[in-house]
Amino acid sequence: MNSAKNGSLLIIGCGWLGKKLGQIVAEKNVTVFGTTRTSSNFSELSDHNIKPVKLELPASSLSEIRLPETDSVLISISPGRGDDRSTYPLIMGQLAQVLAERNTQVIMYSSTSVYGNAKGEVTENDATPDPENSNAIVAAEGALRKHFPDAVILRLSGLYGEDRHPAKYMAGRKDISGGDAPVNLVHREDVIRATEWVIENDLRGEILNVCAPVHPDKQEIYTTITERLEMKKPTFIDGGNDGKQVSSEKLISKGFEFIHSDPLAFSA
C-alpha cells in the first residue's frame, strides 16, 4: 500500500482476516483504525498497531455510529449463520448511510456464496446486488450499493492460511459427496494483497471475485492436505464435476497476480 497516497484506513470488523490486514498495513506507516464490539479487545488491537474504535451494530440510530474520517474504509463483517444473518443487510445499510456523507473509498468483503448452487463457471455478472434479495449477502451488497454506489465489493471464496485450513473439518469423515467437484479457495495473503491493490489503484464501483485461479477437485485437495497435515484422510463419493467454479479472470485482467494460485500447493 502506498502510504503517501492512502494515509489512513478504517477496518470495520477485525476478525481473522481484518486484524491481519490491519497489522500488515500499519507496518507500512499507514494509520489504521479497527472496530470492535467490546473494550476488552482494545489491547489486542493496539498490540497489532491498530487504533481501536468501539462499535456495536446494528445501531438504534445512525447518530450512534461514530467513525473516524479515513481515506479508505474496509467493511469486514461476518454475515453470521442461519437466522443470525437477518440483520446483516440492515447493518450494511446503516454503515452505507453514514459513509455516504464522506468522500472516501469503501470496500466490502462479500462472499462467492452469492452464486448459490450454480453449475459450471460463474463470473461477477451471475449475481447482482439487490437489497430485496432473500439471500442475506446479496441483500447486504444491495443495501451498501443503494446508499454508496461507488463501493467496491470483493467476493471472497473459502479462506485458508498458514494457521487455518478447511481440510481440518474434513479429516476422518466418510463418504463425502461430490468428490469430483471443483474447489474454490483463496489464501488470506492473496486477499490482503488484493485489498491493498484496490486501495492503491483507488478503484471505485467494482465487483470482483477473489478466488485462486486453479480449482483442484474436492477429493484431490482434501486427501492431499489432510495427509500433509498428518490428519486422518477423508473418503469421498464420486460426482459433482459440473459444480460451481468461481472465475477471478476479471481481477486478473485488471493486473492483479495471485501468489497462491493453486491451493493444492499449501503446506503448513
LUMLO-235967 format. One record per atom (N, C-alpha, C, O): x, y, z; residue in one letter. Coordinates in steps of 0.2 Angstrom, whole numbers, padded with zeros to 4 digits, always signed. Layout:
BEGIN
XYZa/...
% end
This chain:
BEGIN
+0004-0006+0000m/+0000+0000+0000m/+0004+0006+0000m/+0009+0007+0004m/+0003+0011-0004n/+0006+0017-0004n/+0004+0022+0001n/-0001+0025+0001n/+0008+0022+0006s/+0006+0026+0012s/+0006+0034+0011s/+0002+0037+0014s/+0009+0036+0006a/+0009+0043+0004a/+0002+0045+0001a/+0000+0050+0002a/-0001+0040-0003k/-0007+0041-0006k/-0013+0039-0001k/-0018+0043-0001k/-0012+0034+0003n/-0018+0032+0007n/-0015+0032+0014n/-0013+0027+0017n/-0016+0038+0017g/-0013+0038+0024g/-0017+0035+0030g/-0014+0035+0035g/-0023+0033+0028s/-0027+0030+0034s/-0032+0025+0031s/-0035+0026+0026s/-0033+0021+0036l/-0038+0015+0034l/-0042+0013+0040l/-0040+0013+0046l/-0049+0013+0039l/-0053+0010+0044l/-0056+0003+0043l/-0058+0002+0037l/-0055-0001+0047i/-0057-0008+0046i/-0063-0009+0051i/-0062-0009+0057i/-0069-0010+0048i/-0075-0012+0052i/-0075-0019+0052i/-0078-0022+0048i/-0073-0022+0058g/-0073-0029+0059g/-0066-0032+0059g/-0064-0034+0053g/-0063-0033+0064c/-0056-0035+0065c/-0056-0043+0067c/-0054-0044+0073c/-0058-0047+0063g/-0058-0054+0064g/-0051-0057+0061g/-0046-0053+0061g/-0051-0063+0060w/-0045-0067+0057w/-0042-0064+0051w/-0036-0063+0051w/-0046-0061+0047l/-0044-0058+0041l/-0042-0051+0042l/-0037-0048+0040l/-0047-0047+0045g/-0047-0040+0045g/-0041-0038+0050g/-0037-0033+0048g/-0040-0041+0055k/-0035-0040+0060k/-0028-0041+0057k/-0023-0037+0058k/-0027-0046+0053k/-0021-0047+0050k/-0019-0042+0045k/-0014-0040+0044k/-0024-0040+0041l/-0024-0035+0036l/-0021-0028+0039l/-0017-0025+0037l/-0025-0027+0045g/-0023-0020+0049g/-0016-0020+0051g/-0012-0015+0051g/-0014-0026+0053q/-0007-0027+0056q/-0002-0026+0050q/+0003-0022+0051q/-0003-0029+0044i/+0002-0028+0039i/+0002-0021+0036i/+0007-0018+0035i/-0004-0018+0035v/-0005-0011+0033v/-0001-0006+0038v/+0002-0001+0036v/-0002-0007+0044a/+0000-0002+0049a/+0008-0003+0049a/+0011+0003+0051a/+0011-0008+0047e/+0018-0009+0047e/+0021-0005+0041e/+0027-0003+0041e/+0017-0002+0037k/+0019+0002+0031k/+0017+0009+0032k/+0017+0013+0028k/+0017+0011+0039n/+0016+0018+0041n/+0009+0021+0039n/+0009+0027+0038n/+0004+0017+0038v/-0002+0019+0037v/-0006+0019+0044v/-0005+0014+0048v/-0010+0024+0045t/-0014+0025+0051t/-0020+0020+0050t/-0024+0021+0046t/-0020+0015+0055v/-0026+0010+0054v/-0030+0010+0060v/-0028+0010+0066v/-0037+0011+0059f/-0042+0011+0065f/-0045+0004+0064f/-0046+0002+0058f/-0048+0001+0069g/-0051-0005+0069g/-0057-0005+0074g/-0056-0004+0079g/-0063-0008+0072t/-0068-0008+0076t/-0069-0014+0080t/-0067-0020+0077t/-0072-0014+0086t/-0073-0020+0090t/-0079-0019+0094t/-0080-0013+0096t/-0083-0024+0096r/-0089-0023+0100r/-0087-0022+0107r/-0091-0018+0111r/-0082-0024+0110t/-0080-0024+0117t/-0073-0020+0118t/-0069-0021+0114t/-0073-0017+0124s/-0067-0013+0126s/-0061-0018+0128s/-0056-0017+0127s/-0063-0025+0129s/-0059-0030+0131s/-0054-0031+0125s/-0049-0034+0127s/-0056-0030+0119n/-0052-0031+0114n/-0047-0026+0112n/-0043-0026+0107n/-0047-0020+0115f/-0043-0014+0114f/-0036-0016+0114f/-0032-0014+0109f/-0034-0019+0119s/-0026-0021+0120s/-0024-0025+0114s/-0018-0024+0112s/-0028-0030+0112e/-0025-0034+0107e/-0025-0031+0100e/-0020-0032+0097e/-0030-0026+0099l/-0029-0022+0093l/-0023-0018+0093l/-0019-0017+0088l/-0022-0015+0099s/-0016-0010+0100s/-0010-0014+0099s/-0005-0011+0096s/-0010-0020+0101d/-0003-0024+0100d/-0002-0025+0093d/+0004-0026+0091d/-0007-0025+0088h/-0006-0025+0081h/-0006-0018+0078h/-0006-0018+0072h/-0004-0013+0082n/-0004-0006+0079n/-0010-0004+0076n/-0010+0000+0071n/-0016-0006+0078i/-0022-0004+0076i/-0026+0000+0081i/-0026-0002+0087i/-0028+0006+0080k/-0031+0010+0084k/-0038+0008+0085k/-0042+0008+0081k/-0040+0006+0091p/-0047+0003+0092p/-0052+0008+0093p/-0052+0013+0095p/-0058+0006+0090v/-0064+0010+0090v/-0070+0005+0092v/-0071+0000+0089v/-0073+0007+0097k/-0079+0003+0099k/-0085+0005+0095k/-0087+0010+0094k/-0088-0001+0092l/-0094+0000+0088l/-0099-0006+0089l/-0096-0012+0088l/-0105-0005+0090e/-0110-0010+0091e/-0115-0009+0085e/-0118-0004+0085e/-0116-0015+0082l/-0121-0015+0076l/-0125-0020+0076l/-0123-0026+0079l/-0132-0020+0074p/-0135-0013+0071p/-0136-0008+0077p/-0136-0010+0083p/-0136-0002+0075a/-0137+0004+0080a/-0144+0005+0080a/-0148+0005+0075a/-0146+0008+0086s/-0153+0010+0086s/-0154+0016+0082s/-0160+0018+0081s/-0149+0020+0081s/-0150+0026+0077s/-0143+0028+0073s/-0138+0026+0076s/-0143+0031+0068l/-0137+0032+0064l/-0132+0037+0068l/-0126+0036+0067l/-0135+0041+0072s/-0131+0045+0076s/-0126+0042+0081s/-0121+0045+0083s/-0128+0035+0082e/-0123+0031+0087e/-0117+0029+0083e/-0113+0026+0087e/-0117+0029+0077i/-0112+0026+0073i/-0107+0032+0072i/-0107+0036+0067i/-0101+0032+0076r/-0096+0037+0076r/-0090+0034+0073r/-0087+0030+0077r/-0088+0036+0067l/-0082+0033+0064l/-0077+0038+0063l/-0079+0043+0061l/-0070+0036+0063p/-0065+0041+0062p/-0065+0043+0054p/-0067+0038+0050p/-0063+0048+0052e/-0063+0050+0045e/-0056+0047+0042e/-0051+0048+0045e/-0057+0043+0037t/-0051+0040+0034t/-0051+0040+0027t/-0056+0041+0024t/-0045+0039+0023d/-0045+0039+0016d/-0049+0033+0013d/-0052+0034+0008d/-0048+0027+0017s/-0052+0021+0014s/-0055+0018+0020s/-0053+0018+0026s/-0061+0014+0019v/-0064+0010+0024v/-0065+0003+0021v/-0068+0002+0015v/-0064-0002+0025l/-0065-0009+0023l/-0070-0011+0028l/-0069-0011+0034l/-0075-0014+0025i/-0081-0017+0029i/-0079-0025+0029i/-0080-0028+0024i/-0077-0028+0035s/-0075-0035+0035s/-0079-0038+0041s/-0076-0041+0045s/-0086-0038+0040i/-0090-0040+0045i/-0093-0047+0043i/-0095-0048+0037i/-0093-0052+0047s/-0096-0058+0046s/-0103-0058+0045s/-0106-0055+0049s/-0106-0061+0040p/-0113-0061+0040p/-0117-0065+0045p/-0123-0065+0045p/-0113-0070+0048g/-0116-0074+0053g/-0119-0080+0050g/-0117-0081+0044g/-0122-0084+0053r/-0125-0091+0051r/-0133-0091+0052r/-0135-0089+0057r/-0136-0094+0047g/-0143-0096+0048g/-0147-0089+0049g/-0146-0084+0046g/-0151-0090+0055d/-0155-0084+0057d/-0151-0078+0059d/-0154-0072+0059d/-0145-0079+0061d/-0141-0073+0063d/-0139-0069+0057d/-0137-0063+0058d/-0141-0071+0051r/-0139-0067+0045r/-0145-0061+0044r/-0144-0057+0040r/-0150-0062+0048s/-0156-0057+0046s/-0154-0050+0047s/-0157-0046+0043s/-0150-0048+0051t/-0148-0041+0052t/-0142-0039+0048t/-0141-0033+0048t/-0139-0043+0044y/-0133-0041+0040y/-0135-0036+0035y/-0131-0031+0035y/-0140-0036+0031p/-0142-0031+0027p/-0143-0024+0030p/-0142-0019+0028p/-0147-0025+0036l/-0148-0019+0040l/-0141-0015+0042l/-0141-0009+0041l/-0137-0019+0045i/-0130-0017+0047i/-0127-0013+0041i/-0124-0008+0041i/-0127-0017+0035m/-0123-0014+0029m/-0127-0007+0027m/-0123-0003+0025m/-0133-0007+0027g/-0137-0001+0025g/-0135+0005+0030g/-0135+0010+0028g/-0135+0003+0036q/-0133+0009+0041q/-0126+0011+0040q/-0125+0017+0040q/-0122+0007+0039l/-0115+0009+0038l/-0114+0013+0031l/-0111+0019+0031l/-0118+0011+0026a/-0118+0014+0020a/-0121+0022+0020a/-0118+0026+0017a/-0126+0022+0024q/-0129+0029+0025q/-0124+0034+0029q/-0124+0040+0027q/-0121+0031+0033v/-0116+0035+0037v/-0110+0037+0032v/-0108+0043+0032v/-0107+0032+0029l/-0102+0033+0024l/-0103+0037+0018l/-0099+0040+0015l/-0110+0037+0016a/-0112+0041+0010a/-0110+0048+0011a/-0110+0052+0006a/-0110+0051+0017e/-0109+0058+0018e/-0101+0060+0017e/-0100+0066+0018e/-0097+0055+0016r/-0090+0056+0016r/-0087+0055+0009r/-0090+0051+0005r/-0082+0058+0007n/-0078+0057+0001n/-0072+0052+0003n/-0067+0054+0004n/-0074+0046+0003t/-0070+0040+0005t/-0070+0034+0000t/-0076+0034-0003t/-0065+0030+0000q/-0066+0024-0004q/-0069+0019+0001q/-0066+0018+0007q/-0074+0015-0001v/-0077+0010+0003v/-0076+0003+0000v/-0078+0002-0006v/-0074-0002+0003i/-0073-0009+0001i/-0077-0013+0006i/-0076-0013+0012i/-0080-0018+0003m/-0084-0023+0007m/-0081-0030+0005m/-0081-0032-0001m/-0080-0034+0010y/-0079-0041+0009y/-0085-0045+0009y/-0089-0045+0014y/-0087-0047+0003s/-0093-0051+0002s/-0091-0059+0001s/-0085-0060+0003s/-0095-0063-0002s/-0093-0070-0002s/-0096-0072-0009s/-0101-0070-0011s/-0092-0077-0012t/-0094-0081-0018t/-0100-0085-0016t/-0102-0089-0021t/-0102-0086-0010s/-0108-0089-0009s/-0114-0086-0012s/-0120-0089-0012s/-0114-0080-0014v/-0119-0076-0018v/-0121-0080-0024v/-0127-0079-0027v/-0117-0085-0027y/-0119-0088-0033y/-0122-0095-0031y/-0124-0099-0036y/-0124-0096-0025g/-0128-0102-0023g/-0125-0108-0026g/-0119-0110-0026g/-0129-0113-0028n/-0128-0119-0031n/-0127-0119-0038n/-0129-0124-0042n/-0124-0114-0041a/-0123-0113-0048a/-0119-0119-0051a/-0115-0122-0047a/-0120-0120-0057k/-0116-0125-0060k/-0111-0122-0065k/-0113-0117-0068k/-0105-0125-0066g/-0100-0123-0071g/-0097-0116-0068g/-0097-0114-0062g/-0094-0113-0073e/-0090-0106-0071e/-0095-0101-0070e/-0100-0100-0073e/-0094-0097-0065v/-0098-0091-0063v/-0093-0085-0063v/-0087-0085-0061v/-0096-0079-0065t/-0092-0073-0065t/-0096-0068-0061t/-0102-0069-0059t/-0094-0062-0060e/-0097-0057-0056e/-0104-0055-0059e/-0108-0053-0055e/-0105-0056-0065n/-0112-0055-0068n/-0117-0060-0066n/-0123-0058-0068n/-0115-0065-0063d/-0120-0070-0061d/-0124-0069-0055d/-0128-0073-0053d/-0122-0063-0051a/-0126-0061-0045a/-0126-0054-0045a/-0121-0051-0045a/-0132-0051-0044t/-0132-0043-0044t/-0134-0041-0037t/-0139-0044-0035t/-0131-0036-0034p/-0133-0034-0028p/-0140-0031-0028p/-0142-0028-0032p/-0144-0033-0023d/-0151-0032-0023d/-0153-0032-0016d/-0154-0037-0012d/-0155-0026-0013p/-0157-0026-0006p/-0164-0030-0004p/-0165-0031+0002p/-0167-0032-0009e/-0173-0036-0008e/-0172-0043-0009e/-0177-0047-0008e/-0166-0045-0010n/-0165-0052-0012n/-0166-0056-0005n/-0164-0054+0000n/-0168-0063-0006s/-0169-0067+0000s/-0162-0070+0003s/-0162-0072+0009s/-0157-0069-0001n/-0150-0071+0001n/-0147-0065+0005n/-0147-0060+0002n/-0146-0066+0011a/-0144-0060+0015a/-0138-0057+0013a/-0137-0051+0014a/-0133-0060+0010i/-0127-0057+0007i/-0128-0053+0001i/-0125-0048+0001i/-0132-0056-0003v/-0134-0052-0009v/-0138-0046-0007v/-0137-0040-0010v/-0142-0046-0002a/-0146-0041+0000a/-0141-0035+0004a/-0142-0029+0003a/-0136-0038+0007a/-0132-0033+0010a/-0128-0029+0005a/-0126-0023+0006a/-0125-0033+0000e/-0122-0029-0006e/-0127-0024-0008e/-0124-0018-0010e/-0133-0026-0009g/-0138-0021-0012g/-0139-0015-0007g/-0140-0009-0010g/-0139-0016-0001a/-0140-0011+0004a/-0134-0006+0004a/-0135+0000+0005a/-0128-0009+0003l/-0122-0005+0003l/-0123+0000-0004l/-0121+0006-0003l/-0124-0004-0009r/-0124+0000-0016r/-0129+0005-0016r/-0129+0010-0020r/-0135+0004-0013k/-0141+0008-0013k/-0139+0015-0011k/-0141+0020-0014k/-0135+0016-0005h/-0133+0022-0002h/-0126+0024-0004h/-0124+0030-0004h/-0122+0019-0007f/-0115+0021-0008f/-0113+0017-0015f/-0110+0012-0015f/-0115+0019-0021p/-0115+0016-0027p/-0107+0015-0029p/-0106+0010-0033p/-0103+0019-0027d/-0096+0018-0028d/-0092+0013-0024d/-0086+0012-0025d/-0095+0009-0020a/-0092+0004-0016a/-0089-0001-0020a/-0092-0003-0025a/-0083-0004-0018v/-0080-0009-0021v/-0082-0016-0017v/-0082-0016-0011v/-0085-0021-0021i/-0087-0027-0017i/-0082-0032-0019i/-0081-0034-0025i/-0078-0035-0014l/-0074-0041-0016l/-0077-0047-0013l/-0078-0048-0007l/-0079-0052-0018r/-0082-0058-0016r/-0077-0063-0015r/-0074-0066-0020r/-0076-0065-0009l/-0071-0070-0007l/-0073-0077-0007l/-0079-0078-0005l/-0069-0081-0010s/-0070-0088-0009s/-0068-0091-0002s/-0066-0087+0002s/-0068-0098-0001g/-0066-0100+0005g/-0059-0099+0007g/-0055-0099+0003g/-0059-0096+0013l/-0052-0094+0016l/-0048-0099+0019l/-0050-0104+0022l/-0041-0098+0017y/-0037-0103+0021y/-0030-0099+0022y/-0029-0094+0019y/-0026-0101+0026g/-0020-0098+0028g/-0015-0102+0032g/-0016-0108+0033g/-0010-0099+0034e/-0004-0103+0037e/-0007-0106+0044e/-0004-0112+0046e/-0012-0103+0047d/-0014-0106+0053d/-0022-0108+0053d/-0025-0109+0058d/-0024-0109+0047r/-0031-0111+0046r/-0032-0114+0039r/-0030-0111+0034r/-0035-0120+0039h/-0037-0123+0033h/-0043-0128+0033h/-0044-0131+0038h/-0048-0127+0028p/-0054-0131+0029p/-0053-0139+0029p/-0058-0142+0031p/-0047-0141+0027a/-0046-0148+0027a/-0047-0151+0034a/-0048-0157+0035a/-0046-0147+0039k/-0046-0150+0046k/-0054-0152+0048k/-0055-0156+0052k/-0058-0149+0044y/-0065-0150+0045y/-0067-0157+0041y/-0073-0160+0043y/-0063-0158+0037m/-0064-0164+0033m/-0061-0171+0035m/-0063-0176+0034m/-0056-0170+0040a/-0052-0175+0042a/-0056-0181+0045a/-0060-0180+0049a/-0055-0187+0042g/-0058-0193+0045g/-0065-0194+0043g/-0068-0199+0045g/-0068-0189+0040r/-0075-0190+0038r/-0076-0195+0032r/-0071-0196+0028r/-0082-0199+0032k/-0083-0204+0027k/-0088-0202+0022k/-0093-0199+0023k/-0087-0205+0016d/-0092-0204+0010d/-0094-0197+0009d/-0100-0196+0009d/-0090-0192+0009i/-0092-0185+0007i/-0094-0185+0000i/-0090-0187-0005i/-0100-0182-0001s/-0102-0182-0008s/-0099-0177-0012s/-0095-0172-0010s/-0099-0177-0019g/-0096-0173-0023g/-0089-0173-0024g/-0085-0167-0024g/-0086-0179-0024g/-0078-0179-0023g/-0075-0176-0029g/-0069-0174-0029g/-0078-0175-0035d/-0076-0173-0041d/-0077-0165-0042d/-0075-0162-0047d/-0080-0162-0037a/-0082-0155-0038a/-0076-0151-0037a/-0072-0152-0033a/-0076-0145-0041p/-0070-0140-0041p/-0071-0137-0034p/-0076-0135-0032p/-0065-0135-0031v/-0065-0132-0025v/-0063-0124-0026v/-0058-0123-0031v/-0066-0120-0023n/-0065-0113-0024n/-0062-0110-0017n/-0066-0109-0012n/-0056-0109-0017l/-0052-0107-0011l/-0048-0101-0013l/-0046-0100-0018l/-0046-0097-0007v/-0041-0091-0008v/-0037-0091-0002v/-0040-0091+0004v/-0031-0090-0003h/-0026-0089+0003h/-0027-0082+0006h/-0028-0077+0002h/-0027-0081+0013r/-0028-0075+0016r/-0023-0070+0013r/-0024-0064+0013r/-0017-0072+0012e/-0012-0067+0009e/-0014-0064+0003e/-0013-0058+0002e/-0017-0068-0002d/-0019-0065-0008d/-0025-0060-0007d/-0026-0055-0011d/-0029-0062-0002v/-0035-0057-0001v/-0032-0050+0002v/-0035-0045+0000v/-0027-0051+0006i/-0024-0045+0009i/-0021-0041+0003i/-0021-0035+0003i/-0017-0044-0001r/-0014-0041-0007r/-0019-0038-0011r/-0018-0032-0014r/-0024-0041-0013a/-0030-0039-0017a/-0033-0032-0014a/-0034-0028-0018a/-0034-0032-0008t/-0037-0027-0004t/-0032-0021-0005t/-0034-0015-0007t/-0025-0022-0004e/-0021-0016-0004e/-0020-0014-0011e/-0020-0008-0013e/-0021-0018-0016w/-0021-0017-0023w/-0027-0012-0025w/-0026-0007-0029w/-0032-0014-0023v/-0038-0010-0024v/-0038-0003-0021v/-0039+0002-0024v/-0035-0003-0015i/-0034+0004-0012i/-0028+0008-0016i/-0030+0014-0017i/-0023+0005-0017e/-0018+0008-0021e/-0020+0011-0028e/-0018+0017-0030e/-0024+0007-0031n/-0027+0010-0038n/-0033+0014-0037n/-0036+0016-0042n/-0035+0015-0031d/-0041+0019-0030d/-0047+0017-0034d/-0051+0021-0037d/-0048+0010-0034l/-0054+0008-0038l/-0061+0010-0034l/-0061+0011-0028l/-0065+0011-0039r/-0072+0013-0036r/-0077+0009-0040r/-0076+0008-0046r/-0083+0007-0037g/-0089+0004-0041g/-0088-0002-0044g/-0092-0004-0048g/-0082-0006-0042e/-0081-0013-0045e/-0084-0018-0040e/-0085-0018-0034e/-0086-0024-0044i/-0087-0030-0040i/-0082-0035-0043i/-0081-0036-0049i/-0078-0038-0039l/-0073-0043-0041l/-0073-0049-0037l/-0073-0049-0030l/-0072-0055-0040n/-0071-0061-0037n/-0064-0062-0035n/-0059-0060-0039n/-0063-0064-0029v/-0056-0066-0026v/-0055-0073-0025v/-0057-0075-0019v/-0053-0077-0030c/-0053-0084-0029c/-0047-0087-0033c/-0045-0084-0038c/-0043-0091-0030a/-0037-0094-0033a/-0039-0097-0040a/-0045-0100-0041a/-0035-0095-0045p/-0037-0097-0052p/-0037-0105-0054p/-0040-0107-0059p/-0034-0108-0049v/-0033-0116-0050v/-0038-0119-0045v/-0039-0117-0040v/-0042-0124-0048h/-0048-0127-0044h/-0047-0134-0044h/-0050-0138-0048h/-0043-0137-0039p/-0042-0144-0039p/-0049-0147-0037p/-0053-0143-0034p/-0050-0154-0038d/-0056-0156-0036d/-0056-0158-0028d/-0051-0158-0025d/-0062-0158-0025k/-0063-0159-0018k/-0059-0165-0015k/-0055-0165-0010k/-0060-0171-0019q/-0056-0177-0016q/-0049-0176-0016q/-0045-0178-0012q/-0046-0173-0022e/-0039-0172-0023e/-0036-0168-0017e/-0031-0170-0014e/-0039-0162-0016i/-0036-0157-0012i/-0036-0159-0004i/-0032-0159-0001i/-0042-0162-0002y/-0043-0163+0005y/-0040-0170+0007y/-0038-0171+0013y/-0039-0174+0002t/-0035-0180+0004t/-0028-0178+0004t/-0024-0181+0009t/-0025-0174+0000t/-0018-0172+0000t/-0016-0168+0006t/-0011-0169+0009t/-0021-0163+0007i/-0019-0158+0013i/-0020-0162+0019i/-0015-0161+0024i/-0025-0166+0021t/-0025-0169+0027t/-0019-0174+0028t/-0016-0174+0034t/-0017-0177+0023e/-0011-0181+0023e/-0005-0177+0025e/+0000-0179+0029e/-0004-0171+0022r/+0001-0167+0023r/+0001-0164+0030r/+0007-0163+0032r/-0004-0163+0033l/-0005-0161+0039l/-0005-0166+0045l/-0006-0165+0051l/-0004-0172+0042e/-0004-0178+0047e/-0010-0179+0050e/-0010-0181+0056e/-0016-0178+0047m/-0023-0179+0049m/-0025-0186+0046m/-0023-0188+0041m/-0031-0188+0048k/-0034-0194+0045k/-0037-0192+0039k/-0041-0187+0039k/-0036-0196+0033k/-0039-0194+0027k/-0046-0196+0027k/-0048-0201+0029k/-0050-0191+0023p/-0057-0192+0022p/-0058-0197+0016p/-0053-0198+0012p/-0064-0199+0015t/-0066-0203+0009t/-0072-0199+0006t/-0075-0196+0009t/-0072-0200-0001f/-0077-0197-0005f/-0081-0201-0009f/-0079-0207-0011f/-0087-0199-0011i/-0091-0202-0016i/-0090-0198-0023i/-0090-0192-0023i/-0089-0201-0028d/-0088-0198-0035d/-0094-0194-0037d/-0100-0195-0034d/-0093-0189-0041g/-0098-0184-0043g/-0097-0177-0042g/-0092-0175-0038g/-0101-0173-0045g/-0100-0166-0044g/-0095-0162-0049g/-0094-0156-0047g/-0093-0165-0054n/-0088-0162-0058n/-0091-0156-0062n/-0087-0152-0065n/-0098-0155-0062d/-0101-0149-0065d/-0102-0144-0060d/-0106-0139-0062d/-0099-0144-0054g/-0100-0140-0049g/-0098-0133-0050g/-0094-0131-0055g/-0099-0128-0046k/-0098-0121-0047k/-0090-0120-0047k/-0086-0123-0043k/-0088-0116-0051q/-0081-0114-0052q/-0080-0107-0053q/-0082-0104-0058q/-0078-0103-0048v/-0078-0096-0047v/-0072-0093-0051v/-0066-0095-0050v/-0074-0089-0056s/-0068-0086-0060s/-0066-0079-0057s/-0070-0075-0055s/-0059-0079-0057s/-0056-0072-0055s/-0053-0069-0061s/-0049-0064-0060s/-0055-0070-0067e/-0052-0068-0073e/-0053-0060-0073e/-0048-0057-0076e/-0058-0057-0071k/-0059-0050-0071k/-0054-0047-0067k/-0051-0042-0069k/-0053-0049-0061l/-0047-0046-0056l/-0040-0047-0060l/-0037-0042-0060l/-0039-0053-0062i/-0033-0054-0066i/-0032-0050-0072i/-0026-0047-0073i/-0037-0049-0076s/-0037-0045-0082s/-0035-0037-0080s/-0033-0034-0084s/-0037-0035-0074k/-0035-0028-0072k/-0028-0028-0069k/-0026-0022-0068k/-0024-0033-0069g/-0017-0033-0067g/-0015-0036-0061g/-0009-0036-0059g/-0020-0039-0057f/-0018-0042-0051f/-0015-0049-0052f/-0018-0053-0056f/-0010-0051-0048e/-0007-0058-0049e/-0007-0061-0042e/-0006-0059-0037e/-0010-0067-0042f/-0010-0072-0036f/-0004-0075-0035f/+0000-0077-0039f/-0002-0075-0028i/+0004-0078-0026i/+0003-0086-0025i/+0007-0090-0027i/-0003-0087-0022h/-0005-0094-0021h/-0011-0096-0026h/-0017-0096-0024h/-0009-0097-0032s/-0013-0098-0037s/-0016-0105-0037s/-0022-0106-0040s/-0013-0110-0034d/-0015-0117-0033d/-0016-0119-0026d/-0010-0120-0023d/-0022-0119-0023p/-0022-0121-0016p/-0019-0128-0015p/-0018-0129-0009p/-0018-0132-0020l/-0015-0139-0018l/-0008-0138-0016l/-0005-0143-0013l/-0005-0132-0017a/+0002-0131-0015a/+0003-0130-0008a/+0008-0129-0006a/-0003-0129-0004f/-0002-0127+0003f/+0002-0132+0007f/+0001-0138+0006f/+0006-0129+0011s/+0009-0133+0016s/+0010-0129+0023s/+0011-0123+0023s/+0009-0132+0028a/+0009-0128+0035a/+0015-0126+0037a/+0016-0122+0042a/
% end
